[in-house]
Amino acid sequence: MVIRLLHQTDLFRPYADPDDHWDLACVYALAASGQLELGGILVDFPPDSRPGRSPDVTGIAQLSYLTGLPTHMAVGSSVPYTHDPASLAALPRRDRAGAEFILDYLRDSAGPAYISIVGSCRDLAVAAKLEPDLFRNKCAGIYLNAGAGHPDVAKQGQLEYNVMLNAAAYAATFDIPCPIFWMPCFETDDGDFNPKVERFGTFYRFNQSDVLPKLSPVLQSYFTYSLEARTDARYLQPLLAPQSDTSSWYTVHADRFMWCTAGFFHMVSQAVDKAGKIIAGSDADDAIFGFRPVDIKCNPNGVTTWSSAGADSNRFLFEVKDLENYPSAMTAAMATLLGNIQ
């Protein structure tokens, strides 16, 4: 059966963090290569902490054009999720649209239906509160990119950014009755602008000069338009004349922080070896990352604790198995994946 994916993202223009544009390109590359069907893109409502930004419908339109894949999209709720049933019932239609988008996606999926969360958990939490049985019966798994994964709560540091967007929604996600693949962004989040690769964190970095020149001219133009936060209405023109759309020196040579890439490979039963080769089998012996079964608890403030669990658990924690080679291998594998967009 065809694997389906609904991708939730805080994809804005101007961007809050352009890693979301890289993630979106990876999702489209998987769909363009026939490895999954893209069931929809759900974009967060811009938070107050990111003034002047709007959901980046142009970035979605560009990748839809490049891949020939029409994509449904929706904008999420402007109202934070709370555990209060009355607040949920009082949501106006436009603030329930994101949750209904998720529920419709699950209803329409005949085969394995996955959800990737790379922003706020707000709309997911609302959807699960409205129809938990639909998740139990139809959702093959949620890839949750948020939080800090250190086994010692005292060493987790501050709340990670995606958790802070709506901590109550993040906490509610762990109660959803379907498999959850937890991908903490860091092992310890101390707000450092120079984070390091750690065992229970997905973070890695690469220099864009190691990837951008390897991509097709049209995909390079997509990144140029996105990374330089252009807002002109002629957003298809750079794709139609890519050779004239040259990236700035800064765009080419900037470092990029990444978090979510491994989950996309795992979703389609693939992994990455230490040389950066994409390999079959999500639990291959020579994979540089994997998921271990765990028990997870999360308090209403978004603080998680976890412990190892048996094979019957449906909660899984991301783990880096090769700290030395993880960044370079993930960078190489991502470049290979993006080669599917020509």
C-alpha positions in Angstrom: 0.0 0.0 0.0 1.0 3.6 -0.6 2.4 5.4 2.4 0.7 8.8 2.9 2.0 11.8 4.8 0.5 15.0 6.2 3.3 17.4 6.9 2.8 20.1 9.6 5.3 23.0 9.6 5.9 26.5 10.7 6.8 27.6 7.2 6.7 31.3 6.9 7.8 34.2 4.6 9.9 35.8 5.7 11.1 32.6 7.4 11.5 32.1 11.1 14.1 29.5 10.4 14.8 28.3 6.9 15.3 24.7 8.0 11.5 24.4 7.3 12.1 25.1 3.6 14.7 22.3 3.5 12.3 19.9 5.3 9.5 20.8 2.8 11.8 20.1 -0.1 12.7 16.7 1.4 9.0 15.8 1.7 8.4 16.8 -1.9 11.4 14.8 -3.0 10.1 11.7 -1.4 6.7 12.2 -3.1 8.3 13.0 -6.4 10.2 9.7 -6.3 7.0 7.8 -5.6 8.1 6.7 -2.1 5.0 8.3 -0.5 1.9 10.3 -1.3 1.8 13.8 0.0 -1.7 14.1 1.7 -1.4 17.7 2.7 0.6 20.6 4.1 -0.6 22.2 7.3 1.1 25.5 8.1 1.1 27.0 11.6 -0.6 30.3 12.3 2.3 32.8 12.8 2.9 33.2 16.5 3.1 36.7 18.2 6.8 36.1 18.7 7.3 36.2 14.9 5.6 39.5 13.8 5.3 40.3 10.1 5.3 36.8 8.9 2.7 34.8 6.9 2.3 31.2 5.9 4.6 30.6 2.9 2.1 29.6 0.3 4.5 30.6 -2.4 7.2 28.1 -1.3 4.6 25.3 -1.4 3.4 26.5 -4.8 7.0 26.4 -6.2 7.6 22.9 -5.1 4.2 21.8 -6.3 5.1 23.2 -9.7 8.6 21.6 -9.8 7.3 18.2 -8.9 4.0 18.3 -10.8 2.2 17.3 -7.5 -0.9 19.4 -6.6 -1.0 19.7 -2.9 -3.7 20.5 -0.4 -2.8 22.9 2.3 -4.4 24.6 5.3 -3.5 27.2 7.9 -3.6 26.3 11.6 -5.4 27.8 14.5 -4.6 31.2 16.0 -5.8 30.1 19.4 -3.6 28.1 21.7 -4.7 24.6 22.7 -5.8 24.2 26.3 -7.2 21.1 28.2 -10.4 23.0 28.8 -13.3 21.3 26.8 -15.3 24.5 26.8 -12.4 26.4 25.0 -12.3 23.7 22.4 -16.0 23.8 21.7 -15.8 27.6 21.4 -13.3 27.7 18.6 -14.5 29.5 15.5 -14.6 27.6 12.2 -11.4 29.1 10.9 -9.5 28.1 14.1 -10.8 24.5 13.7 -9.8 24.3 10.1 -6.4 22.9 10.8 -7.7 20.1 13.0 -10.5 19.3 10.5 -7.8 19.1 7.8 -6.0 16.4 9.8 -9.1 14.5 10.5 -10.2 14.6 6.8 -6.7 13.4 5.8 -7.0 10.4 8.2 -10.5 9.5 7.0 -9.4 9.6 3.4 -6.4 7.4 3.9 -6.8 3.7 2.9 -3.2 2.7 3.7 -0.6 3.8 6.3 -1.1 7.4 7.2 1.7 9.3 8.9 1.9 12.8 10.3 5.1 14.8 10.7 5.2 17.6 13.2 8.0 20.1 12.7 6.3 23.1 14.4 3.5 23.5 16.9 1.4 20.6 18.1 -1.7 22.9 18.4 -3.9 21.6 15.6 -2.9 18.0 16.2 -3.9 18.2 19.8 -7.3 19.6 18.9 -7.9 16.9 16.2 -7.0 14.1 18.6 -9.3 15.6 21.3 -12.2 15.7 18.8 -11.8 12.2 17.4 -9.3 10.0 19.3 -10.6 6.8 17.8 -9.7 8.0 14.3 -6.1 8.2 15.3 -6.3 4.8 17.0 -7.7 3.2 13.9 -6.1 5.1 11.0 -2.8 6.8 12.1 0.3 4.7 11.4 2.5 7.1 13.4 3.3 10.6 14.3 6.9 11.9 13.9 7.1 14.5 16.6 10.1 16.9 16.2 10.1 18.8 19.5 11.5 18.8 23.0 14.7 17.9 24.8 15.7 14.2 25.2 18.2 14.1 28.0 17.2 11.2 30.4 17.9 13.4 33.4 15.1 16.1 33.5 17.4 18.4 35.4 19.8 18.5 32.5 17.2 19.1 29.7 17.6 22.9 30.0 14.9 25.3 28.9 11.8 24.4 27.0 12.6 23.8 23.3 11.1 26.3 20.9 8.5 24.0 19.3 7.3 23.1 22.8 7.1 26.7 23.9 4.8 27.4 20.9 2.0 25.5 22.8 3.3 23.4 25.7 -0.2 22.0 26.6 -0.6 20.8 23.0 2.8 19.1 23.1 1.9 17.4 26.3 -1.4 16.2 24.9 0.3 14.7 21.9 1.8 11.9 24.0 -1.7 10.8 25.0 -2.8 10.2 21.4 -3.6 6.5 20.8 -1.3 5.8 17.9 2.5 5.1 17.5 4.6 8.2 18.3 8.2 8.5 17.1 9.6 11.2 19.4 12.5 13.2 17.8 13.8 15.6 20.5 15.6 18.5 18.8 18.3 18.5 21.4 19.4 16.3 24.3 19.9 19.5 26.3 18.5 22.9 25.1 20.4 25.6 26.7 19.6 28.2 24.1 23.1 28.0 22.7 23.7 29.2 19.2 26.5 26.6 18.9 24.7 23.4 19.8 26.4 20.0 19.5 25.4 16.6 18.2 24.1 14.4 21.1 22.8 10.9 21.4 19.1 11.7 22.1 18.8 14.8 19.9 18.2 15.1 16.1 20.3 18.3 15.6 23.0 18.4 13.0 24.4 21.2 10.9 25.9 21.6 7.4 27.2 24.3 5.2 24.9 25.1 2.3 27.9 25.2 0.0 28.1 21.4 0.5 24.6 20.8 -0.8 23.3 23.7 -3.0 25.7 23.3 -5.9 24.8 19.6 -6.2 21.1 20.4 -6.7 19.2 20.9 -10.0 19.2 24.6 -11.2 15.5 24.9 -10.6 15.7 23.6 -7.0 18.6 25.9 -6.4 16.3 28.7 -7.5 13.6 27.6 -5.0 16.2 27.8 -2.2 17.5 31.2 -3.4 14.0 32.6 -3.4 13.2 31.2 0.0 16.6 31.7 1.8 16.8 35.3 0.7 13.2 35.8 1.9 12.0 37.3 -1.4 8.4 38.5 -1.5 7.9 39.5 -5.1 4.7 38.2 -6.8 6.6 36.7 -9.8 7.6 33.6 -7.8 7.5 31.2 -10.7 9.9 33.3 -12.9 13.1 32.2 -11.0 12.1 28.6 -11.7 11.5 29.3 -15.4 14.9 31.0 -15.8 17.1 29.4 -13.1 20.5 30.2 -14.6 19.8 33.9 -14.2 18.7 33.5 -10.6 22.1 33.4 -8.8 22.4 32.9 -5.1 24.2 35.4 -3.0 27.6 34.5 -1.5 26.0 34.4 2.0 23.2 32.1 0.8 25.6 29.6 -0.6 28.0 29.6 2.3 25.7 30.0 5.3 25.5 27.2 7.9 22.2 25.5 8.3 20.9 23.9 11.5 18.7 20.8 10.8 16.6 18.5 12.9 13.9 16.5 11.1 15.7 14.7 8.2 16.0 11.2 9.8 12.3 10.9 10.4 11.6 11.2 6.7 13.9 8.3 5.8 12.6 6.2 8.7 9.0 6.8 7.6 9.6 5.0 4.2 11.6 2.2 5.9 15.0 3.6 5.0 18.1 4.5 7.0 21.5 6.1 6.4 24.9 4.5 6.9 28.1 6.3 8.1 29.1 7.1 4.5 25.8 8.9 3.9 24.4 6.2 1.7 20.6 5.7 1.9 20.0 2.0 2.8 17.0 -0.2 3.1 15.6 -1.2 6.5 14.7 1.4 9.1 16.5 -0.7 11.8 19.5 -1.8 9.7 22.6 -2.7 11.8 24.8 -0.2 10.1 22.4 2.7 10.4 23.7 5.8 12.1 20.4 6.5 13.8 17.4 4.5 15.1 14.5 4.5 17.4 14.2 2.7 20.7 11.0 1.7 22.5 10.3 3.8 25.6 7.7 4.8 28.1 7.2 8.6 28.0 5.4 10.9 30.4 4.9 14.6 29.8 3.6 17.1 32.4 1.2 19.9 31.4 4.1 22.3 31.2 5.8 20.3 28.4 8.5 18.6 30.5 9.1 15.0 29.5 10.6 12.0 31.3 11.3 8.7 29.7 12.5 5.2 30.4 13.3 2.2 28.3 10.4 -0.1 27.5 9.7 -3.5 25.9 9.1 -4.3 22.3 5.3 -4.0 22.8 5.6 -0.2 23.4 4.2 2.1 20.7 6.3 5.0 21.9 9.8 5.4 20.3 12.7 7.7 21.0 15.2 8.8 18.4 18.8 7.9 19.0 22.0 8.8 17.2 24.2 5.6 17.0 27.3 7.2 15.5 27.9 10.7 16.8 31.0 11.3 14.8 29.6 10.5 11.3 25.9 11.6 11.9 26.2 15.2 10.6 28.2 14.4 7.4 26.1 11.3 6.7 22.8 13.1 7.1 24.0 15.9 4.8 25.1 13.5 2.1 21.9 11.5 2.3 19.7 14.6 2.1 21.6 15.9 -1.0 20.9 12.5 -2.6 17.2 12.7 -1.7 16.9 16.2 -3.1 18.3 15.0 -6.4 14.8 13.6 -7.1 13.6 17.2 -7.9 14.9 18.1 -11.3 
